[in-house]
Amino acid sequence: MNIRKLYPNEKPPINLLLLADPSESLVEEYLNRGDCFVTEMNNQIIGVYVLLPTRPETVELVNIAVKESFHKKGIGKQLIFHAIQIAKSKGYKTIEIGTGNSSIGQLALYQKCGFRITGVDQNFFIRHYEQEIFENGIHCKDMIRLSLDI
């Protein structure tokens, strides 16, 4: 599997990015400030992530998504490890990620990849999203923050 940075004039895979973050305005905002990476299979983009510098020596993995028909194949884990390697190569010391309290599969994946829970931003999704989000039968209200020293 080849993971590459989005080409300068290439359109980002918005439909994939919106799987991980339903706010098109937030996605557009961090695409302008971060680096977008994609992975392809048979000339089709099947995975994406965005790395966004946030503070000195810290970068955030603000969006990671895999096309639903490719879930449970280890692609998400490969994207996370690629993001960690890119962050290391750029001299970052910490990589952070946030996900919803209802994102049970993502919380498990991030912890399997070495991330540790560092905090909870209560009511984040209520403050920043107009539409209510439900996932796994749970109302998504809080942002669970995780971090990994690299």
Protein Blocks (a to p, Z undefined) as FASTA:
>chain_A
ZZddddfklccdfklmmmmomcfklmmmmmmmmccddddeehiafbdcddddfbghiacd
fbdcddfklgonommmmmmmmmmmmmmmnopabdcddddfklmmlmmmmmmnopacfbdc
ehklmmmpmbacdeehiacfbdcdddddZZ
